[in-house]
């Protein structure tokens, strides 16, 4: 009987948490009359975004997304190609090529996944606000379900921080930062019930410049030692040093233009 009680208590806590979240978090709708062709016509630049498992804070540099509507769907039924780019502080680039499709719920409620995975594994990508004339969009990784508080004051809701059902982005058509535009979209997000304290700035100030360089000083390796980029040079057997530690030494490992 004691084992049954111990199991039941966490389950009751989960039920209570889910009930509390659904009562306090406003339902988020997508954009009405959404035109995917117009939305995908030009690149988007993220100027503020929430941290999650695939968008770590250290990669908040030169974040760019380009969408391409496919002429025909993929084997798994995806209709949009997604090309994501980001950099870290020393200019090492990261790319994420994904696929998306418009769900039955609404045309502006897309789902995104690696192209080799079936739709079942796709996570929500909702265009909550979109103004082509003003050049901005607010994107949420699905319905926010986690209430946030500042002390005892409720300040909105947020998504998770994992792979699916996570993320919040303020997009602009321009790579040049516009504080007025960002403030406008933040205000809209607050009105819709989002916790905007999760948003962190993205730095585009050095994008397009020759900013890719090796990190200075040393960095930790898996066995606890401290190494520098001189140690990485040469790569080791099968170039394993660059495979594991190339982000610290992108120039040495020829990762600047990947």
N, C-alpha and C positions, 0 to 999 in steps of 0.2 A: 504493500500500500504506500509506503514512503516513496518508492521509485515513481509510482504513478503521480503522486502529488508534485514531485520535483519537475516532472515533465509537463504537467498541466499548467503550472505557474508561468513558465516562459511563453507557452501558447496563449494563455490569457493576456499576457502583456503585449504580445504581438497583435492580437485582435483589438485590444484597446488602442494601441498606437495607430493602427490602420484606420480605426473608426474616428479617432481624433483628427488625423490628417485629412480624411475625406470631408469632415465637417468644417474645418478651418481653411482649407485651401480652395480658392475659387477655381471653377472649371475654366480651363484655357481653350479658347477657340482659335482655329487657324484663320488665315486671310480668306475672305469671301471673293469669289470671282478671280481666283488666282490663275495667272498666266505663266506657266512654266517656261515657255519659250522666251518671254520677255525677261523673266528672272534669270535665265541662264545665258542671256545674250552677252554679258560682260562679266569680268572678274569681280569678286567681292573681297574686301579687305577687312579683317577683324581688328577692331580698335579696343574692345574690351571683351573678356571672356572668362568664364568660370573654369577653375582647374578641375580636371578629372584624370582618369587613368591614362588616356591617350593624348591629353593636352596638358602636360606638366608645366608648372610655372616657369621653369628654366627655358622653355621653348616659346616664350611670348615675344617673339621677334619676327617681323616680316610675315605674319600669318595671312595667307591668301587662299582663296577657294575659287575654282573654276568649274562650272557645270556645263555639260554638253548633252543635249537631248539626242538620244540615239534614233537612227532611222528605223531600226528594228530592235526588238527586245532581245535580251540574252537568253541562254538556255533556261535560266531560272526565272525569267520574266522581268528582269531589271530594264528600265527604260531610260535611265540617266547615268552618265559617267560623272564621277566626282574626282577632281584632282586637288588635293590639299597640299600646301607647302608651309613650312615654318623653319625658323632658325633658332639657334641658341645664342648666347651673348658673344661667342667668338666666331659666329658666322657659319657654323656647321649646319648643313641643310638636312631637313627631314621631309620626306614626301609620303603621302598616303593616298593611294589610288583605290577608290571604292566605287560601288554601284548603288543606285537608288531607284525607287519606284513610288508612284503616287498611290496611296492606300485608298480603300473604299470609303473610309471615314470622311475624307475631304481631300481635294486636289492639293491643298497647301500642307497637308499632313503626310509627309514622305517618310519612308523607312530606308535606312542605309546599312550596308554591310560590305565586307570584302566580296568581290565579284564571284569568287569560287564557292561561296556558301549559299544554301537555299534561303528563300525569303523568311523562313521560320526564324532564322538567327538575326534578322535585321532589327536595328534599333530605331526608335522614333527620331525624326528630324522635322520639327514643326516650324513653319514660317508663320509666326504669330503676328508680326507687323511688317508691312512692306509698302514703301513709297518710292516708286521709280523716279518720280519728278524731283523729290528731295534727295534721292540717292541713299536710302538707308533701309535696313531690315533688322528685325529682332527674331532670333532663332532660339528655340528651346528644344532640348532633348527629351521631349514628351511632357506629360502632365506633371507639374510640381506637386509632390505629396508630402514633403517634409517641412513642417512649420518651423519658422525661425523666430527667435525672441531677442530683444535687447533688454536684459533684465526680465521684467514681467510684461513688457510691451511686445505685442505681436507685430512683426515687421514684414511679414510676407512668407512665401513658401519657396522651396528650392527642390531641384531634382537630386539624384544621387551623384556619386563620384566614380562609378564603375564604367564599364564599356557601354552598355545600353541604359536607356532612361537616365541620361546624365547630360549636363552641359547647358550653357546659356551664352549667347554671342550677340554682340552689337556689330553689325556689318555696315560698311560704307562702300559706295562705288569708288571713292577716292582713297588713294593710299596716304594722302596728306591728312593729318589729324585735324578735326574740326570739333572743338570743345562744345560749341553751341549745339551741333547736331547730336553729339554723344549725350549731352544733358537732356535733349528732347526725347531721345529714345529711352533713356533711363527713367524719365518721368512717366512715359507711357508704360514701361515695364512695371513700375510701382503701382500704377492705376489698375493694372491687370492682376496684381497680387503677387508679383515676383519679389523675392528677397534679392536686392541688387548689391548687397554687401559682398556677395560671392564674386562679383566681377573685378577682374584685374586688368590693368592697362597692357596693351600690346605696343611695342616700340617699333616704329617704321622709319626712324630717323636715319638709319644707315643702309637701308635697303637699296640694292642696285649698285652699291659701292663695293670696292674690294675690301670687304670687312672680314673675310674668312682668314683666320690666323690660329696658330697653335696657342694653347693656353700657356701662361707663364707659370713657373714654379712646378711643383710636384702634384701628383694625384695618387690616390690609393688603388692598389690592385688586390685581387681576391685573396692572396695569402697574407695580407696585412702590411706589405712593404709599400714604400713611397717611391714612385718612379716619375721620370719626366719624358719629354718627347724625344730626347736623344736616345733613350732606351727603346722607344718604339721603332725608330728608324731601322729599316731592314725587315721588319714585320714578323720574323720568326717563321717556323714551318707552317705552310699553308696561310701565311700572312695573319696568323691568329691574333697577334698583338693589335693590329688595326681593326680586326673584327670585333674585339672586345672593348678596346679603349680608343677607337678612332675619333669619337666625339670630342675627346680632349685634345687631339692633335690632327684636326681635319686637313691642314695644309700638308703635313708630312704623309698622311694616308690618302692624299688625292681625293678627299671627300667634299671639296668646296663646290664643285659643279655637278654633283650627283642629283 
